[in-house]
Each structure stands twice: as structure tokens, then as C-alpha cells.
Amino acid sequence: MADKSQLCSVWVGSETGILKGVSLSKKQAFNFCEMSCLSRDQEVCVLGWGDPQETEVLVGSVNGTVKTFSTEKGIFTETRQCGESTHGRFTGLAVTDRALITCVETGLLRVWKEGSTDTVEINAGKNVCRMRQNPSQRNQVATGGKENGLKVWDLERPETPIFTSKNVRNDWLDLRVPEWVRDMAFIPDSDKIITCTGHHQVRVYDPASPQRRPVLEAQFGEYPLTALSLPASQDSVVVGNTHGQLAILDLRKGLVRGCLKGLAGGVRGLQCHPSLPLVASCGLDRFLRVHSLEDRTLQHKVYLKSRLNCVLLSSRDLELSSTGVTGDVEEVKEEGGELDEVWDTMEMIKEKAKKRATEEAVVEEAEKKTKKKIKVVK
């Protein structure tokens, strides 16, 4: 399995608890899990890199465990119990030089120090939807959720947040505007943070300014936004919503540059490539898609059999298709699944044939009744 895992350039977590590795260049997908002990509480809710070299993938499950998968060995090397299912699902995973950072829906943000049983616990507020790490200052994380505004924490001084956003002013009816932060990202080479909300808003905050309200606000569509990611160009953002709509928004003017088509279900995972103009997305329609941000064409489309929660894109160069995908699913060989054998042994039911036979029987019965009526009349 080690050779297979090294081929993978995209990692996807599914509702069934399977970590899926996809090699877009080889057009192959692999399942990495113990199929004999799969259960619903092993559903993968977050993924993250365990080291800067991208040799380890951190897998956060619903049951509170964090597994470490080695991309070089192709096996799970470590399992840590970092919470309980009663605390809610993981909303974010991150690592520093000597610690693991976890956050759950109840707002319990923990720092698990390496080689020590002591943990730093921070109360980030209720109903946390997402926790993200600042890539340039890894001791800083941002949190936000439903009626829980954006907060930025310094893990070396965890007593109070270093930035707390302020809600926008009341609307034209002088009613309070509800808050619902669904995802966020730190804009590189600046102090600014961008968020997307469950009320289809995209907001930019600047902790360096005295203003705690957003310095820029834009809207996209009419449905809740679920995920966002920043491309390498840094002057735009890609957002996705619950109706499978992907869009590229201009961060300078707050306008929609264009939409990425082809999705048929709500977007759950979204990540842009750190150096190439590519974005990977996954969600409820069970497909992994890779779009080009330059001409907005669909480059890869892979069917992965189960509903997908999160995606993790490798920084290694991906193959960019020159022609794009014309609508057909790429031929992907998915290995390592004993479920396939079960499906292969099941008998196929031909519903169309049964339906036709039933329809023919009904027609014959009607014809017989018609003939009898004609004879009676005569």
C-alpha cells in the first residue's frame, strides 16, 4: 500500500469512515481503512497535514479519535483519543512544532502538547462551525460559528482572544442581523481574515485596523455558504454553498468573477492548490471535482461511491488537462474495498423487464374484457 499512497495527490474523507486517496495522473483511487470494523461513528469530518513535508495526514473522526496516516508507508501509524462524541464533531485540526490543536462543535479548543499529559483548554463559545490555523503564524487560530462571531486566538496567551469581530449594524428595519460563520481563511501577507456565512455573505476583517466590523462585504446567491478557499493569486476567493454552486469572487471589488459548473449536491469540502490555478471540491453528490480557475473548465471528475465531507490537496504538481472533461466520469479504479466484492455477489434485479411484463399482462386483460363486451352486445 506504500507505493499506492505515494501516488495520491488528493485525499478525501467520507461519511463511511474511509480515507480515500486519489491519483489524478494515474486515474486511480484507493481506500485506506480497516473494512472489517467500519462503523458510523468513524465518519471522517476533518483532514489536515501532520507535517510541512506532507508525509502525514491527520484524520479526525466523529468518535473523537485523531488518526495519523503515513503517506510513505501507506498505513495508519498512530491513533489518539482527543475527545468524546458528546462534545460534538471536530471542526478543525492543526499542528504546531510540538503540539496538536483540535476544536469541536461545543467550542472546546484544545492544545495537546507532545510528550505531556497536560492540555491547554480554551472556550471558544458555542456552536463552532470551523477552526482554521494561520499558516504564517502557526500559534494563531481563528474560530467562528452560529451566533458566535469571528475570534482570533494566540495559543501562547490563551486567556482572551486577540481579536473579536463586531456584528454589522442593524438592517433597514432596525433589526439585528444574525451571525453564522461557516468557514474562514487567513489572507497571506496581511493581517486580514475572510469569512463566509450561512446567510450567503462573504466578509473581510482587518484586525490591524481599529474597526472590528468587516471592511468588505459581498453576497453570493441565496443559499448558505459552506466552504471557502483562497487561490494562489490572492486577489480572489472561491466559495461553495448548500446547492452545489461554486463561484469566484473578487476581493478588491466584492463582485462575482464567474461560476464553476458541474456540481449536483451541496459543497462540503473545498481547497485551492497552493501554486497552480486549480480548485478541488467534494460534497453530497459523491464526486471529487477539480476545476481550472483560469478558464473555469472541469479538469477531473471522479466518482468515489460515498458522500464526501472534506478534501485535502497536496502541494505537489497536479496534471492539468488540456482538453478538460466533457461530462463523462473518468475511469477510476478504486482498490482496497471489500464492499465491492459484496456488491458483485448480489443478484441483479431487472426492474424494466418486470415492468414490461406487468404492462403486457394488463393490456391483454383489457383486450379480453373488451372482446367479451362485444360478444354480449352482438
C-alpha positions as CSV (number, residue, x, y, z in Angstrom):
1,M,0.0,0.0,0.0
2,A,3.0,2.3,0.4
3,D,3.5,2.7,-3.3
4,K,-0.2,3.4,-3.8
5,S,-0.3,6.1,-1.1
6,Q,2.7,7.9,-2.6
7,L,0.9,8.2,-5.9
8,C,-2.1,10.1,-4.3
9,S,-2.3,13.8,-4.9
10,V,-5.8,14.3,-3.4
11,W,-7.1,13.0,-0.1
12,V,-10.8,12.8,0.7
13,G,-12.7,11.9,3.9
14,S,-16.1,10.1,3.6
15,E,-19.2,9.6,5.7
16,T,-18.5,5.9,5.8
17,G,-15.2,6.5,7.7
18,I,-13.0,5.7,4.7
19,L,-9.9,7.8,3.9
20,K,-9.7,7.9,0.1
21,G,-6.5,8.7,-1.8
22,V,-6.9,9.7,-5.5
23,S,-4.1,9.8,-8.1
24,L,-5.3,12.1,-10.8
25,S,-2.3,11.3,-13.1
26,K,-2.8,7.5,-12.8
27,K,-6.7,7.8,-12.7
28,Q,-6.9,5.6,-9.7
29,A,-8.5,5.8,-6.3
30,F,-7.6,3.8,-3.2
31,N,-9.4,3.1,0.1
32,F,-7.2,3.2,3.2
33,C,-9.1,1.8,6.2
34,E,-9.9,-1.4,8.1
35,M,-13.0,-2.5,6.2
36,S,-13.8,-5.2,8.8
37,C,-14.5,-2.7,11.7
38,L,-16.1,0.2,9.8
39,S,-18.9,1.9,11.7
40,R,-20.9,5.1,11.5
41,D,-19.1,6.8,14.4
42,Q,-15.8,6.6,12.4
43,E,-17.1,9.1,9.9
44,V,-14.3,11.4,8.8
45,C,-15.2,15.1,9.5
46,V,-11.8,16.9,9.1
47,L,-8.5,16.3,7.4
48,G,-5.1,18.1,7.8
49,W,-1.4,17.7,7.2
50,G,0.6,16.4,10.2
51,D,3.9,17.9,9.0
52,P,5.2,20.5,6.4
53,Q,6.6,17.8,4.2
54,E,3.1,16.3,3.8
55,T,4.2,12.8,4.8
56,E,1.4,12.5,7.4
57,V,-2.4,13.0,7.1
58,L,-4.4,13.7,10.2
59,V,-7.8,12.2,10.1
60,G,-10.4,13.4,12.7
61,S,-13.4,11.1,13.2
62,V,-16.9,11.7,14.8
63,N,-16.0,9.4,17.7
64,G,-13.3,11.8,18.9
65,T,-10.2,10.0,17.6
66,V,-7.5,11.5,15.5
67,K,-5.6,9.0,13.4
68,T,-2.2,9.7,11.7
69,F,-1.8,8.2,8.3
70,S,1.7,7.8,6.8
71,T,1.7,8.6,3.0
72,E,5.1,7.0,2.8
73,K,4.2,3.7,4.5
74,G,0.6,3.6,3.4
75,I,-0.7,2.7,6.9
76,F,-2.2,4.3,10.0
77,T,0.7,4.8,12.4
78,E,-1.0,6.4,15.4
79,T,-4.4,6.8,17.0
80,R,-5.1,9.4,19.7
81,Q,-8.3,9.9,21.7
82,C,-8.8,13.7,21.6
83,G,-12.3,14.0,22.8
84,E,-15.7,12.3,23.1
85,S,-18.6,12.1,20.7
86,T,-20.7,14.0,23.3
87,H,-18.6,17.1,22.7
88,G,-19.6,17.2,19.0
89,R,-17.8,16.7,15.8
90,F,-14.3,18.1,15.1
91,T,-14.5,21.5,13.3
92,G,-10.7,21.8,12.8
93,L,-7.3,20.1,13.2
94,A,-3.9,21.8,13.1
95,V,-0.3,21.2,14.3
96,T,2.5,23.3,15.6
97,D,6.1,22.3,16.1
98,R,5.3,20.4,19.3
99,A,1.5,20.2,19.7
100,L,-1.7,19.1,18.1
101,I,-4.6,21.5,18.0
102,T,-8.2,20.3,18.0
103,C,-11.6,22.1,18.1
104,V,-15.1,20.6,18.4
105,E,-18.6,22.0,17.9
106,T,-19.2,22.8,21.6
107,G,-16.3,25.3,21.4
108,L,-13.7,23.3,23.3
109,L,-10.4,24.3,21.7
110,R,-7.5,22.1,23.0
111,V,-3.8,22.1,22.6
112,W,-2.3,18.6,23.1
113,K,1.4,19.0,23.9
114,E,3.8,16.4,22.7
115,G,5.2,14.1,25.4
116,S,2.9,15.6,28.1
117,T,-0.5,14.8,29.5
118,D,-1.3,18.4,30.2
119,T,-3.6,20.2,27.7
120,V,-4.4,23.8,27.2
121,E,-8.2,24.3,27.0
122,I,-9.9,27.3,25.6
123,N,-13.6,28.0,25.5
124,A,-14.3,29.4,22.0
125,G,-18.1,29.7,22.5
126,K,-21.0,27.5,21.5
127,N,-21.9,26.2,18.0
128,V,-18.4,26.5,16.5
129,C,-18.6,25.6,12.8
130,R,-14.9,26.0,11.8
131,M,-11.4,26.4,13.2
132,R,-8.5,27.5,11.0
133,Q,-4.8,28.0,11.6
134,N,-2.8,31.0,10.4
135,P,-0.2,29.5,8.1
136,S,2.2,32.3,8.6
137,Q,1.9,32.4,12.4
138,R,1.1,28.9,13.4
139,N,0.4,29.8,17.1
140,Q,-2.7,31.7,15.9
141,V,-6.1,30.1,15.1
142,A,-9.5,31.6,14.2
143,T,-12.9,30.3,15.3
144,G,-16.5,31.1,14.4
145,G,-19.9,29.6,14.3
146,K,-23.7,30.2,14.6
147,E,-24.3,33.3,16.7
148,N,-20.6,33.0,17.5
149,G,-18.6,35.8,15.8
150,L,-15.1,35.5,14.4
151,K,-12.4,35.3,17.1
152,V,-8.6,35.0,16.7
153,W,-6.7,33.3,19.4
154,D,-3.0,33.3,20.3
155,L,-2.3,29.9,21.8
156,E,0.7,31.2,23.7
157,R,-1.7,33.7,25.5
158,P,-5.0,31.7,25.5
159,E,-6.8,33.7,28.2
160,T,-8.6,36.1,25.9
161,P,-8.8,36.3,22.0
162,I,-6.5,38.9,20.4
163,F,-9.4,39.9,18.0
164,T,-13.1,39.6,18.4
165,S,-15.3,40.7,15.5
166,K,-18.3,43.0,15.9
167,N,-21.6,42.3,14.2
168,V,-22.7,44.6,11.4
169,R,-25.2,47.4,12.0
170,N,-28.9,46.7,12.2
171,D,-30.8,46.4,8.9
172,W,-33.1,49.0,7.4
173,L,-35.9,47.8,9.8
174,D,-33.5,48.4,12.7
175,L,-33.4,44.6,13.4
176,R,-30.3,42.8,14.5
177,V,-28.6,40.9,11.7
178,P,-27.9,37.2,12.7
179,E,-24.4,35.9,12.7
180,W,-23.4,32.5,11.3
181,V,-19.7,32.0,10.4
182,R,-19.3,28.8,8.4
183,D,-15.7,29.0,7.2
184,M,-12.7,31.3,7.3
185,A,-9.2,31.8,5.9
186,F,-6.2,34.0,6.7
187,I,-5.2,36.1,3.7
188,P,-1.4,35.7,3.1
189,D,1.0,38.6,3.5
190,S,-1.5,40.6,5.5
191,D,-3.4,40.5,8.8
192,K,-6.8,40.2,7.1
193,I,-9.2,37.3,7.5
194,I,-12.0,36.3,5.2
195,T,-15.2,34.5,6.2
196,C,-18.3,33.1,4.6
197,T,-21.6,32.8,6.4
198,G,-24.7,30.8,6.4
199,H,-26.6,33.9,5.2
200,H,-24.7,33.9,1.8
201,Q,-22.3,36.7,2.8
202,V,-18.5,36.9,2.3
203,R,-16.8,39.3,4.7
204,V,-13.2,40.6,5.1
205,Y,-11.9,41.6,8.6
206,D,-8.8,43.6,9.3
207,P,-7.5,43.1,12.9
208,A,-4.8,45.7,12.3
209,S,-7.4,48.4,11.9
210,P,-9.4,49.9,14.8
211,Q,-12.6,48.8,13.1
212,R,-13.9,45.4,14.3
213,R,-16.7,45.3,11.8
214,P,-15.9,43.9,8.3
215,V,-14.0,46.2,5.9
216,L,-15.6,44.5,2.9
217,E,-18.8,42.6,2.4
218,A,-20.2,40.8,-0.6
219,Q,-23.0,38.4,-1.3
220,F,-23.4,35.3,-3.5
221,G,-26.6,33.5,-4.3
222,E,-29.5,32.9,-1.9
223,Y,-28.3,29.8,-0.1
224,P,-26.0,29.2,2.9
225,L,-22.3,29.2,2.1
226,T,-20.5,26.2,3.5
227,A,-16.8,26.5,2.4
228,L,-14.2,28.8,1.0
229,S,-10.6,28.7,-0.1
230,L,-8.0,31.2,-1.3
231,P,-6.3,30.7,-4.7
232,A,-2.6,31.3,-5.3
233,S,-3.4,34.7,-6.9
234,Q,-4.6,36.1,-3.5
235,D,-6.9,38.7,-5.1
236,S,-10.0,36.4,-5.2
237,V,-11.8,33.7,-3.2
238,V,-13.7,30.6,-4.1
239,V,-16.9,29.8,-2.2
240,G,-19.4,27.0,-2.3
241,N,-22.9,26.7,-1.0
242,T,-25.5,24.0,0.0
243,H,-27.0,23.9,-3.5
244,G,-23.8,22.9,-5.2
245,Q,-22.9,26.3,-6.6
246,L,-19.2,27.3,-6.8
247,A,-18.2,30.9,-7.5
248,I,-15.0,33.0,-7.8
249,L,-15.4,36.4,-6.0
250,D,-13.1,39.4,-6.5
251,L,-11.7,40.6,-3.1
252,R,-11.0,44.1,-4.4
253,K,-14.5,45.0,-5.6
254,G,-16.6,42.3,-4.0
255,L,-18.0,41.2,-7.3
256,V,-18.6,37.7,-8.8
257,R,-16.0,36.9,-11.4
258,G,-17.6,33.7,-12.6
259,C,-19.1,30.4,-11.6
260,L,-17.8,26.8,-11.7
261,K,-20.4,24.4,-13.1
262,G,-21.0,20.7,-12.9
263,L,-21.9,20.1,-9.2
264,A,-25.1,18.3,-8.3
265,G,-25.1,18.4,-4.5
266,G,-24.1,20.6,-1.5
267,V,-20.4,21.5,-1.2
268,R,-18.7,20.2,1.9
269,G,-15.0,20.4,1.1
270,L,-13.1,23.0,-0.9
271,Q,-9.4,23.7,-1.4
272,C,-7.3,25.6,-3.9
273,H,-3.9,24.4,-4.9
274,P,-1.1,26.5,-3.3
275,S,0.7,27.2,-6.5
276,L,-1.4,26.1,-9.5
277,P,-4.7,27.7,-10.7
278,L,-6.8,24.7,-9.6
279,V,-9.5,24.1,-7.0
280,A,-10.7,20.7,-5.7
281,S,-14.2,20.3,-4.3
282,C,-16.4,17.5,-2.9
283,G,-19.8,17.0,-1.3
284,L,-23.0,15.2,-1.2
285,D,-23.1,14.0,-4.8
286,R,-20.1,11.7,-4.1
287,F,-17.9,13.2,-6.8
288,L,-14.4,14.7,-6.5
289,R,-14.0,17.5,-9.0
290,V,-11.0,19.6,-10.0
291,H,-11.7,22.9,-11.8
292,S,-9.3,25.3,-13.5
293,L,-9.5,28.8,-12.2
294,E,-8.2,30.4,-15.4
295,D,-10.9,29.2,-17.9
296,R,-13.3,27.7,-15.2
297,T,-13.3,24.3,-17.0
298,L,-13.7,21.0,-15.3
299,Q,-10.4,19.2,-15.4
300,H,-11.1,16.0,-13.4
301,K,-14.3,14.3,-12.2
302,V,-14.0,11.2,-10.1
303,Y,-16.9,9.2,-8.6
304,L,-16.0,7.9,-5.1
305,K,-19.1,5.9,-4.1
306,S,-19.9,7.6,-0.8
307,R,-20.9,11.0,0.4
308,L,-17.8,13.1,1.0
309,N,-17.1,15.5,3.9
310,C,-13.6,17.0,3.3
311,V,-10.8,17.3,0.8
312,L,-7.0,17.7,1.3
313,L,-4.9,18.8,-1.7
314,S,-1.2,18.0,-2.0
315,S,1.1,20.8,-2.9
316,R,2.8,18.6,-5.5
317,D,2.1,19.5,-9.1
318,L,-1.1,18.0,-10.5
319,E,-1.6,17.1,-14.1
320,L,-3.6,19.8,-15.8
321,S,-5.8,18.5,-18.6
322,S,-5.5,20.4,-21.9
323,T,-9.0,19.5,-23.1
324,G,-10.9,19.3,-19.8
325,V,-13.7,16.9,-19.0
326,T,-16.6,16.8,-21.4
327,G,-19.2,15.4,-18.9
328,D,-18.2,11.8,-18.6
329,V,-16.8,10.3,-15.4
330,E,-13.1,9.5,-15.6
331,E,-12.3,5.8,-15.4
332,V,-11.1,5.4,-11.9
333,K,-10.0,2.1,-10.5
334,E,-10.9,2.0,-6.8
335,E,-8.9,-0.6,-4.9
336,G,-8.8,-1.9,-1.3
337,G,-12.6,-2.2,-0.9
338,E,-14.2,-5.5,0.3
339,L,-17.6,-3.8,-0.2
340,D,-17.1,-4.2,-4.0
341,E,-17.0,-8.0,-3.6
342,V,-20.3,-7.9,-1.7
343,W,-21.9,-5.9,-4.4
344,D,-20.5,-8.2,-7.1
345,T,-22.1,-11.3,-5.5
346,M,-25.5,-9.7,-5.2
347,E,-28.1,-10.7,-7.8
348,M,-29.1,-8.0,-10.3
349,I,-32.8,-7.3,-10.4
350,K,-34.1,-6.3,-13.8
351,E,-36.9,-3.9,-12.9
352,K,-37.6,-2.8,-16.5
353,A,-38.3,-6.4,-17.7
354,K,-40.7,-6.9,-14.8
355,K,-42.4,-3.6,-15.5
356,R,-42.8,-4.5,-19.2
357,A,-44.3,-8.0,-18.4
358,T,-46.8,-6.4,-16.0
359,E,-47.8,-3.8,-18.6
360,E,-48.3,-6.5,-21.2
361,A,-50.4,-8.6,-18.8
362,V,-52.6,-5.6,-18.1
363,V,-53.1,-4.8,-21.8
364,E,-54.0,-8.5,-22.6
365,E,-56.5,-8.5,-19.7
366,A,-58.1,-5.3,-21.0
367,E,-58.3,-6.7,-24.6
368,K,-60.1,-9.9,-23.3
369,K,-62.7,-7.8,-21.4
370,T,-63.3,-5.7,-24.5
371,K,-63.9,-8.8,-26.6
372,K,-66.3,-10.2,-24.1
373,K,-68.3,-7.0,-24.1
374,I,-68.5,-7.0,-27.9
375,K,-69.8,-10.6,-27.9
376,V,-72.5,-9.7,-25.3
377,V,-73.7,-6.7,-27.4
378,K,-74.0,-8.9,-30.6
